[in-house]
């Protein structure tokens, strides 16, 4: 019951707001780990997105520039293909490190900084009646720690 009430409250608020032209949105990426996102649109087809990833015994903060293109303009105005790039920085606790296929163990756990670059390819569907969207994406990255 505790989980149902917040979900019902969010749905009620969504129904009352009724799909507006917006310049900001917030959301969550779900998968193996949790990522909170916040996106600021600079135009209808460009945005800047910040992401906070929590998992793998650490956290990462990413900034990404994104471009949008209508996917099926004649069939659906709400389906977009999105692509972008960015960078991330973070901290992670570890007791080993890996160089190519070799793993080296450390005596104690240590906190290590990490720095990386990100890519993004996404297909996104925006629901016109609700301030809600659904997407499926591929986010490759290269990381140095």
CORLIN-V888865 format. One record per backbone hydrogen bond with DSSP energy under -0.5 kcal/mol. NH is the residue of the N-H (numbers start at 1). CO is the residue of the C=O. If there is no record, write none. Layout:
{{NH/CO} {NH/CO}}
//
This chain:
{{5/1} {6/2} {7/3} {8/4} {9/5} {10/6} {11/7} {12/8} {13/9} {14/10} {15/11} {16/12} {17/13} {18/14} {22/20} {25/39} {27/37} {29/35} {34/54} {35/29} {36/52} {37/27} {38/50} {39/25} {40/48} {41/23} {41/39} {42/46} {43/46} {46/43} {47/66} {48/40} {49/64} {50/38} {51/62} {52/36} {53/51} {53/60} {54/34} {55/58} {58/55} {59/91} {60/53} {61/89} {62/51} {63/87} {64/49} {65/85} {66/47} {67/83} {68/45} {69/81} {71/79} {72/76} {72/79} {75/72} {76/72} {79/76} {80/78} {80/124} {81/69} {82/122} {83/67} {84/120} {85/65} {86/118} {87/63} {88/116} {89/61} {90/114} {91/59} {92/112} {93/57} {94/110} {97/104} {99/102} {100/98} {102/99} {104/97} {106/95} {110/94} {112/92} {112/110} {114/90} {115/144} {116/88} {117/142} {118/86} {119/140} {120/84} {121/138} {122/82} {123/136} {124/80} {125/134} {126/78} {127/132} {128/126} {132/127} {132/130} {134/125} {136/123} {138/121} {142/117} {144/115}}
//
